[in-house]
């Protein structure tokens, strides 16, 4: 679980991750960016899900939690794309 950043990285974030684009059907993992506020519980850290759609500046993500499908609205800075074994 992410608890803190290195001293020289505190307060900074990656513009590449802030402006990254996803399309519906992409698989993503939730990776909290500690320099930005995250509106959900820490237990979402590391969970994987599927992008359903884009809503404003955030993405609607569907994550399976104990057999139930739950939907979250998460900004792209907190998401990381997962590549499967297929060619990029």
N, CA, C and O atoms as a printed pandas DataFrame, in Angstrom:
     atom_number atom_name residue_name chain_id  residue_number  x_coord  y_coord  z_coord
0              1         N          UNK        A               1    0.849   -1.173    0.000
1              2        CA          UNK        A               1    0.000    0.000    0.000
2              3         C          UNK        A               1    0.896    1.239    0.000
3              4         O          UNK        A               1    1.887    1.304    0.728
4              5         N          UNK        A               2    0.540    2.193   -0.808
5              6        CA          UNK        A               2    1.287    3.439   -0.853
6              7         C          UNK        A               2    0.997    4.273    0.384
7              8         O          UNK        A               2   -0.160    4.546    0.702
8              9         N          UNK        A               3    2.049    4.673    1.076
9             10        CA          UNK        A               3    1.863    5.502    2.261
10            11         C          UNK        A               3    2.522    6.861    2.100
11            12         O          UNK        A               3    2.006    7.865    2.591
12            13         N          UNK        A               4    3.653    6.901    1.420
13            14        CA          UNK        A               4    4.330    8.171    1.221
14            15         C          UNK        A               4    5.206    8.102   -0.027
15            16         O          UNK        A               4    5.501    7.027   -0.549
16            17         N          UNK        A               5    5.611    9.284   -0.486
17            18        CA          UNK        A               5    6.495    9.390   -1.638
18            19         C          UNK        A               5    7.917    9.655   -1.149
19            20         O          UNK        A               5    8.144    9.961    0.022
20            21         N          UNK        A               6    8.859    9.531   -2.067
21            22        CA          UNK        A               6   10.228    9.910   -1.722
22            23         C          UNK        A               6   10.270   11.412   -1.462
23            24         O          UNK        A               6    9.414   12.147   -1.956
24            25         N          UNK        A               7   11.230   11.865   -0.712
25            26        CA          UNK        A               7   11.307   13.266   -0.308
26            27         C          UNK        A               7   11.335   14.213   -1.511
27            28         O          UNK        A               7   10.656   15.240   -1.492
28            29         N          UNK        A               8   12.098   13.892   -2.547
29            30        CA          UNK        A               8   12.220   14.799   -3.684
30            31         C          UNK        A               8   10.988   14.778   -4.583
31            32         O          UNK        A               8   10.831   15.669   -5.418
32            33         N          UNK        A               9   10.115   13.789   -4.435
33            34        CA          UNK        A               9    8.916   13.690   -5.272
34            35         C          UNK        A               9    7.658   14.224   -4.593
35            36         O          UNK        A               9    6.595   14.254   -5.214
36            37         N          UNK        A              10    7.753   14.641   -3.347
37            38        CA          UNK        A              10    6.563   15.102   -2.623
38            39         C          UNK        A              10    5.961   16.334   -3.283
39            40         O          UNK        A              10    6.672   17.271   -3.645
40            41         N          UNK        A              11    4.641   16.318   -3.435
41            42        CA          UNK        A              11    3.929   17.458   -4.005
42            43         C          UNK        A              11    3.953   17.521   -5.513
43            44         O          UNK        A              11    3.318   18.397   -6.101
44            45         N          UNK        A              12    4.669   16.614   -6.158
45            46        CA          UNK        A              12    4.780   16.631   -7.613
46            47         C          UNK        A              12    3.970   15.487   -8.203
47            48         O          UNK        A              12    3.787   14.448   -7.569
48            49         N          UNK        A              13    3.483   15.692   -9.433
49            50        CA          UNK        A              13    2.795   14.619  -10.134
50            51         C          UNK        A              13    3.183   14.660  -11.600
51            52         O          UNK        A              13    3.707   15.661  -12.087
52            53         N          UNK        A              14    2.925   13.580  -12.289
53            54        CA          UNK        A              14    3.293   13.440  -13.689
54            55         C          UNK        A              14    2.182   13.986  -14.586
55            56         O          UNK        A              14    1.037   13.544  -14.503
56            57         N          UNK        A              15    2.527   14.950  -15.444
57            58        CA          UNK        A              15    1.547   15.475  -16.391
58            59         C          UNK        A              15    1.124   14.405  -17.391
59            60         O          UNK        A              15   -0.005   14.428  -17.881
60            61         N          UNK        A              16    2.012   13.476  -17.695
61            62        CA          UNK        A              16    1.675   12.386  -18.612
62            63         C          UNK        A              16    0.536   11.555  -18.047
63            64         O          UNK        A              16   -0.405   11.219  -18.767
64            65         N          UNK        A              17    0.612   11.224  -16.772
65            66        CA          UNK        A              17   -0.466   10.449  -16.145
66            67         C          UNK        A              17   -1.723   11.283  -15.956
67            68         O          UNK        A              17   -2.831   10.746  -15.982
68            69         N          UNK        A              18   -1.567   12.596  -15.766
69            70        CA          UNK        A              18   -2.715   13.473  -15.565
70            71         C          UNK        A              18   -3.559   13.582  -16.837
71            72         O          UNK        A              18   -4.786   13.656  -16.761
72            73         N          UNK        A              19   -2.905   13.591  -18.012
73            74        CA          UNK        A              19   -3.604   13.774  -19.281
74            75         C          UNK        A              19   -3.740   12.483  -20.087
75            76         O          UNK        A              19   -4.073   12.549  -21.270
76            77         N          UNK        A              20   -3.498   11.319  -19.496
77            78        CA          UNK        A              20   -3.596   10.074  -20.255
78            79         C          UNK        A              20   -5.035    9.788  -20.665
79            80         O          UNK        A              20   -5.977   10.173  -19.972
80            81         N          UNK        A              21   -5.195    9.112  -21.792
81            82        CA          UNK        A              21   -6.516    8.826  -22.357
82            83         C          UNK        A              21   -6.795    7.327  -22.291
83            84         O          UNK        A              21   -5.896    6.503  -22.455
84            85         N          UNK        A              22   -8.046    6.998  -22.050
85            86        CA          UNK        A              22   -8.501    5.615  -22.054
86            87         C          UNK        A              22   -9.722    5.522  -22.945
87            88         O          UNK        A              22  -10.443    6.503  -23.130
88            89         N          UNK        A              23   -9.951    4.348  -23.493
89            90        CA          UNK        A              23  -11.158    4.137  -24.290
90            91         C          UNK        A              23  -12.000    3.061  -23.604
91            92         O          UNK        A              23  -11.465    2.250  -22.847
92            93         N          UNK        A              24  -13.309    3.045  -23.860
93            94        CA          UNK        A              24  -14.162    2.029  -23.234
94            95         C          UNK        A              24  -13.655    0.616  -23.531
95            96         O          UNK        A              24  -13.308    0.297  -24.668
96            97         N          UNK        A              25  -13.618   -0.214  -22.505
97            98        CA          UNK        A              25  -13.132   -1.579  -22.648
98            99         C          UNK        A              25  -11.694   -1.761  -22.194
99           100         O          UNK        A              25  -11.247   -2.896  -22.028
100          101         N          UNK        A              26  -10.953   -0.670  -21.988
101          102        CA          UNK        A              26   -9.575   -0.778  -21.509
102          103         C          UNK        A              26   -9.557   -1.295  -20.079
103          104         O          UNK        A              26  -10.408   -0.938  -19.265
104          105         N          UNK        A              27   -8.566   -2.149  -19.781
105          106        CA          UNK        A              27   -8.391   -2.633  -18.414
106          107         C          UNK        A              27   -7.425   -1.687  -17.708
107          108         O          UNK        A              27   -6.382   -1.319  -18.250
108          109         N          UNK        A              28   -7.793   -1.303  -16.491
109          110        CA          UNK        A              28   -6.976   -0.368  -15.723
110          111         C          UNK        A              28   -6.830   -0.847  -14.284
111          112         O          UNK        A              28   -7.648   -1.618  -13.782
112          113         N          UNK        A              29   -5.771   -0.374  -13.633
113          114        CA          UNK        A              29   -5.558   -0.624  -12.211
114          115         C          UNK        A              29   -5.632    0.714  -11.490
115          116         O          UNK        A              29   -5.229    1.741  -12.035
116          117         N          UNK        A              30   -6.142    0.701  -10.274
117          118        CA          UNK        A              30   -6.218    1.914   -9.468
118          119         C          UNK        A              30   -4.898    2.061   -8.719
119          120         O          UNK        A              30   -4.542    1.218   -7.896
120          121         N          UNK        A              31   -4.176    3.147   -9.015
121          122        CA          UNK        A              31   -2.915    3.451   -8.349
122          123         C          UNK        A              31   -3.024    4.887   -7.853
123          124         O          UNK        A              31   -2.928    5.830   -8.639
124          125         N          UNK        A              32   -3.224    5.050   -6.550
125          126        CA          UNK        A              32   -3.442    6.389   -5.994
126          127         C          UNK        A              32   -2.230    7.284   -6.190
127          128         O          UNK        A              32   -1.097    6.873   -5.938
128          129         N          UNK        A              33   -2.471    8.506   -6.639
129          130        CA          UNK        A              33   -1.430    9.536   -6.703
130          131         C          UNK        A              33   -1.529   10.319   -5.398
131          132         O          UNK        A              33   -2.526   10.998   -5.150
132          133         N          UNK        A              34   -0.501   10.225   -4.569
133          134        CA          UNK        A              34   -0.569   10.765   -3.215
134          135         C          UNK        A              34   -0.555   12.288   -3.158
135          136         O          UNK        A              34   -0.972   12.867   -2.155
136          137         N          UNK        A              35   -0.081   12.950   -4.219
137          138        CA          UNK        A              35   -0.055   14.412   -4.200
138          139         C          UNK        A              35   -1.407   15.011   -4.577
139          140         O          UNK        A              35   -1.589   16.224   -4.471
140          141         N          UNK        A              36   -2.352   14.189   -5.014
141          142        CA          UNK        A              36   -3.695   14.633   -5.376
142          143         C          UNK        A              36   -4.698   13.954   -4.449
143          144         O          UNK        A              36   -4.465   12.838   -3.984
144          145         N          UNK        A              37   -5.813   14.629   -4.183
145          146        CA          UNK        A              37   -6.814   14.021   -3.314
146          147         C          UNK        A              37   -7.505   12.866   -4.028
147          148         O          UNK        A              37   -7.785   12.932   -5.225
148          149         N          UNK        A              38   -7.771   11.815   -3.275
149          150        CA          UNK        A              38   -8.425   10.620   -3.795
150          151         C          UNK        A              38   -9.708   10.455   -3.003
151          152         O          UNK        A              38   -9.666   10.291   -1.783
152          153         N          UNK        A              39  -10.848   10.495   -3.677
153          154        CA          UNK        A              39  -12.133   10.547   -2.997
154          155         C          UNK        A              39  -12.665    9.228   -2.474
155          156         O          UNK        A              39  -13.787    9.177   -1.970
156          157         N          UNK        A              40  -11.884    8.152   -2.581
157          158        CA          UNK        A              40  -12.372    6.850   -2.156
158          159         C          UNK        A              40  -11.452    6.250   -1.106
159          160         O          UNK        A              40  -10.405    6.813   -0.787
160          161         N          UNK        A              41  -11.848    5.111   -0.575
161          162        CA          UNK        A              41  -11.096    4.424    0.466
162          163         C          UNK        A              41   -9.761    3.900   -0.062
163          164         O          UNK        A              41   -9.599    3.685   -1.264
164          165         N          UNK        A              42   -8.803    3.696    0.853
165          166        CA          UNK        A              42   -7.496    3.152    0.490
166          167         C          UNK        A              42   -7.599    1.728   -0.039
167          168         O          UNK        A              42   -6.698    1.263   -0.737
168          169         N          UNK        A              43   -8.681    1.033    0.282
169          170        CA          UNK        A              43   -8.807   -0.367   -0.135
170          171         C          UNK        A              43   -8.967   -0.520   -1.637
171          172         O          UNK        A              43   -8.863   -1.636   -2.147
172          173         N          UNK        A              44   -9.219    0.565   -2.364
173          174        CA          UNK        A              44   -9.292    0.490   -3.827
174          175         C          UNK        A              44   -7.907    0.403   -4.460
175          176         O          UNK        A              44   -7.784    0.025   -5.625
176          177         N          UNK        A              45   -6.861    0.750   -3.702
177          178        CA          UNK        A              45   -5.501    0.718   -4.220
178          179         C          UNK        A              45   -5.169   -0.675   -4.755
179          180         O          UNK        A              45   -5.303   -1.667   -4.038
180          181         N          UNK        A              46   -4.737   -0.746   -6.013
181          182        CA          UNK        A              46   -4.334   -2.006   -6.623
182          183         C          UNK        A              46   -5.449   -2.790   -7.280
183          184         O          UNK        A              46   -5.172   -3.777   -7.961
184          185         N          UNK        A              47   -6.691   -2.394   -7.105
185          186        CA          UNK        A              47   -7.809   -3.108   -7.730
186          187         C          UNK        A              47   -7.790   -2.866   -9.234
187          188         O          UNK        A              47   -7.334   -1.823   -9.703
188          189         N          UNK        A              48   -8.288   -3.838   -9.976
189          190        CA          UNK        A              48   -8.358   -3.704  -11.429
190          191         C          UNK        A              48   -9.804   -3.679  -11.874
191          192         O          UNK        A              48  -10.687   -4.235  -11.220
192          193         N          UNK        A              49  -10.028   -3.025  -12.995
193          194        CA          UNK        A              49  -11.380   -2.915  -13.516
194          195         C          UNK        A              49  -11.370   -2.576  -14.993
195          196         O          UNK        A              49  -10.326   -2.579  -15.645
196          197         N          UNK        A              50  -12.554   -2.283  -15.505
197          198        CA          UNK        A              50  -12.737   -1.986  -16.926
198          199         C          UNK        A              50  -13.328   -0.588  -17.062
199          200         O          UNK        A              50  -14.219   -0.204  -16.305
200          201         N          UNK        A              51  -12.822    0.171  -18.035
201          202        CA          UNK        A              51  -13.348    1.508  -18.302
202          203         C          UNK        A              51  -14.678    1.372  -19.030
203          204         O          UNK        A              51  -14.764    0.696  -20.056
204          205         N          UNK        A              52  -15.715    2.015  -18.499
205          206        CA          UNK        A              52  -17.028    1.994  -19.139
206          207         C          UNK        A              52  -17.215    3.194  -20.052
207          208         O          UNK        A              52  -17.632    3.050  -21.201
208          209         N          UNK        A              53  -16.904    4.384  -19.536
209          210        CA          UNK        A              53  -17.082    5.610  -20.316
210          211         C          UNK        A              53  -16.320    6.743  -19.656
211          212         O          UNK        A              53  -15.819    6.617  -18.539
212          213         N          UNK        A              54  -16.243    7.860  -20.378
213          214        CA          UNK        A              54  -15.636    9.064  -19.822
214          215         C          UNK        A              54  -16.748   10.000  -19.381
215          216         O          UNK        A              54  -17.724   10.199  -20.105
216          217         N          UNK        A              55  -16.600   10.575  -18.193
217          218        CA          UNK        A              55  -17.568   11.545  -17.683
218          219         C          UNK        A              55  -16.808   12.778  -17.227
219          220         O          UNK        A              55  -16.155   12.765  -16.183
220          221         N          UNK        A              56  -16.895   13.833  -18.005
221          222        CA          UNK        A              56  -16.158   15.048  -17.683
222          223         C          UNK        A              56  -14.669   14.782  -17.757
223          224         O          UNK        A              56  -14.170   14.320  -18.783
224          225         N          UNK        A              57  -13.951   15.071  -16.675
225          226        CA          UNK        A              57  -12.508   14.842  -16.642
226          227         C          UNK        A              57  -12.161   13.472  -16.074
227          228         O          UNK        A              57  -10.985   13.111  -16.027
228          229         N          UNK        A              58  -13.162   12.696  -15.639
229          230        CA          UNK        A              58  -12.925   11.404  -14.990
230          231         C          UNK        A              58  -13.448   10.257  -15.853
231          232         O          UNK        A              58  -14.105   10.467  -16.872
232          233         N          UNK        A              59  -13.137    9.041  -15.413
233          234        CA          UNK        A              59  -13.590    7.843  -16.115
234          235         C          UNK        A              59  -14.465    7.008  -15.195
235          236         O          UNK        A              59  -14.210    6.905  -13.995
236          237         N          UNK        A              60  -15.489    6.422  -15.771
237          238        CA          UNK        A              60  -16.401    5.541  -15.045
238          239         C          UNK        A              60  -15.796    4.141  -15.122
239          240         O          UNK        A              60  -15.684    3.574  -16.209
240          241         N          UNK        A              61  -15.405    3.580  -13.976
241          242        CA          UNK        A              61  -14.708    2.294  -13.908
242          243         C          UNK        A              61  -15.594    1.275  -13.212
243          244         O          UNK        A              61  -16.231    1.582  -12.205
244          245         N          UNK        A              62  -15.634    0.044  -13.758
245          246        CA          UNK        A              62  -16.379   -1.040  -13.120
246          247         C          UNK        A              62  -15.378   -2.004  -12.496
247          248         O          UNK        A              62  -14.518   -2.555  -13.184
248          249         N          UNK        A              63  -15.499   -2.204  -11.180
249          250        CA          UNK        A              63  -14.581   -3.054  -10.424
250          251         C          UNK        A              63  -15.383   -4.141   -9.725
251          252         O          UNK        A              63  -16.417   -3.857   -9.120
252          253         N          UNK        A              64  -14.911   -5.394   -9.802
253          254        CA          UNK        A              64  -15.576   -6.506   -9.118
254          255         C          UNK        A              64  -15.112   -6.531   -7.664
255          256         O          UNK        A              64  -13.913   -6.552   -7.388
256          257         N          UNK        A              65  -16.071   -6.530   -6.736
257          258        CA          UNK        A              65  -15.766   -6.546   -5.310
258          259         C          UNK        A              65  -16.587   -7.648   -4.650
259          260         O          UNK        A              65  -17.796   -7.505   -4.471
260          261         N          UNK        A              66  -15.925   -8.748   -4.288
261          262        CA          UNK        A              66  -16.577   -9.907   -3.670
262          263         C          UNK        A              66  -17.753  -10.410   -4.504
263          264         O          UNK        A              66  -18.823  -10.701   -3.970
264          265         N          UNK        A              67  -17.548  -10.509   -5.804
265          266        CA          UNK        A              67  -18.576  -11.048   -6.688
266          267         C          UNK        A              67  -19.594  -10.035   -7.172
267          268         O          UNK        A              67  -20.432  -10.364   -8.011
268          269         N          UNK        A              68  -19.543   -8.822   -6.670
269          270        CA          UNK        A              68  -20.474   -7.783   -7.117
270          271         C          UNK        A              68  -19.729   -6.779   -7.981
271          272         O          UNK        A              68  -18.566   -6.469   -7.724
272          273         N          UNK        A              69  -20.399   -6.275   -8.998
273          274        CA          UNK        A              69  -19.817   -5.249   -9.853
274          275         C          UNK        A              69  -20.142   -3.886   -9.248
275          276         O          UNK        A              69  -21.308   -3.563   -9.020
276          277         N          UNK        A              70  -19.107   -3.093   -8.991
277          278        CA          UNK        A              70  -19.303   -1.756   -8.445
278          279         C          UNK        A              70  -18.710   -0.748   -9.414
279          280         O          UNK        A              70  -17.716   -1.027  -10.086
280          281         N          UNK        A              71  -19.323    0.419   -9.481
281          282        CA          UNK        A              71  -18.891    1.444  -10.419
282          283         C          UNK        A              71  -18.356    2.643   -9.653
283          284         O          UNK        A              71  -18.964    3.105   -8.687
284          285         N          UNK        A              72  -17.203    3.141  -10.102
285          286        CA          UNK        A              72  -16.555    4.281   -9.478
286          287         C          UNK        A              72  -16.211    5.304  -10.547
287          288         O          UNK        A              72  -15.981    4.954  -11.704
288          289         N          UNK        A              73  -16.179    6.560  -10.157
289          290        CA          UNK        A              73  -15.782    7.652  -11.028
290          291         C          UNK        A              73  -14.415    8.121  -10.550
291          292         O          UNK        A              73  -14.303    8.722   -9.481
292          293         N          UNK        A              74  -13.373    7.851  -11.339
293          294        CA          UNK        A              74  -12.001    8.098  -10.906
294          295         C          UNK        A              74  -11.270    8.923  -11.955
295          296         O          UNK        A              74  -11.391    8.671  -13.153
296          297         N          UNK        A              75  -10.503    9.919  -11.491
297          298        CA          UNK        A              75   -9.722   10.747  -12.402
298          299         C          UNK        A              75   -8.540    9.952  -12.956
299          300         O          UNK        A              75   -8.036    9.051  -12.285
300          301         N          UNK        A              76   -8.088   10.279  -14.183
301          302        CA          UNK        A              76   -7.054    9.469  -14.840
302          303         C          UNK        A              76   -5.701    9.457  -14.137
303          304         O          UNK        A              76   -4.914    8.537  -14.358
304          305         N          UNK        A              77   -5.407   10.445  -13.299
305          306        CA          UNK        A              77   -4.112   10.442  -12.613
306          307         C          UNK        A              77   -4.006    9.274  -11.634
307          308         O          UNK        A              77   -2.900    8.873  -11.271
308          309         N          UNK        A              78   -5.137    8.726  -11.204
309          310        CA          UNK        A              78   -5.155    7.607  -10.264
310          311         C          UNK        A              78   -5.292    6.259  -10.969
311          312         O          UNK        A              78   -5.477    5.238  -10.307
312          313         N          UNK        A              79   -5.206    6.237  -12.300
313          314        CA          UNK        A              79   -5.374    4.998  -13.062
314          315         C          UNK        A              79   -4.108    4.652  -13.831
315          316         O          UNK        A              79   -3.338    5.530  -14.222
316          317         N          UNK        A              80   -3.909    3.357  -14.040
317          318        CA          UNK        A              80   -2.777    2.873  -14.821
318          319         C          UNK        A              80   -3.294    1.802  -15.770
319          320         O          UNK        A              80   -3.971    0.867  -15.343
320          321         N          UNK        A              81   -2.981    1.933  -17.051
321          322        CA          UNK        A              81   -3.468    0.986  -18.048
322          323         C          UNK        A              81   -2.750   -0.351  -17.896
323          324         O          UNK        A              81   -1.544   -0.397  -17.652
324          325         N          UNK        A              82   -3.507   -1.439  -18.044
325          326        CA          UNK        A              82   -2.952   -2.785  -17.957
326          327         C          UNK        A              82   -2.923   -3.367  -19.358
327          328         O          UNK        A              82   -3.944   -3.417  -20.043
328          329         N          UNK        A              83   -1.753   -3.802  -19.775
329          330        CA          UNK        A              83   -1.615   -4.418  -21.090
330          331         C          UNK        A              83   -1.656   -5.926  -20.927
331          332         O          UNK        A              83   -0.953   -6.488  -20.088
332          333         N          UNK        A              84   -2.480   -6.577  -21.732
333          334        CA          UNK        A              84   -2.549   -8.040  -21.687
334          335         C          UNK        A              84   -1.439   -8.607  -22.566
335          336         O          UNK        A              84   -0.594   -7.854  -23.050
336          337         N          UNK        A              85   -1.428   -9.892  -22.774
337          338        CA          UNK        A              85   -0.383  -10.550  -23.534
338          339         C          UNK        A              85   -0.414  -10.271  -25.023
339          340         O          UNK        A              85    0.492  -10.695  -25.741
340          341         N          UNK        A              86   -1.428   -9.570  -25.510
341          342        CA          UNK        A              86   -1.518   -9.295  -26.940
342          343         C          UNK        A              86   -0.571   -8.167  -27.339
343          344         O          UNK        A              86   -0.073   -7.429  -26.488
344          345         N          UNK        A              87   -0.326   -8.041  -28.654
345          346        CA          UNK        A              87    0.590   -7.024  -29.168
346          347         C          UNK        A              87    0.045   -5.627  -28.905
347          348         O          UNK        A              87   -1.164   -5.396  -28.915
348          349         N          UNK        A              88    0.972   -4.703  -28.670
349          350        CA          UNK        A              88    0.574   -3.316  -28.378
350          351         C          UNK        A              88    0.403   -2.524  -29.653
351          352         O          UNK        A              88    0.071   -1.340  -29.604
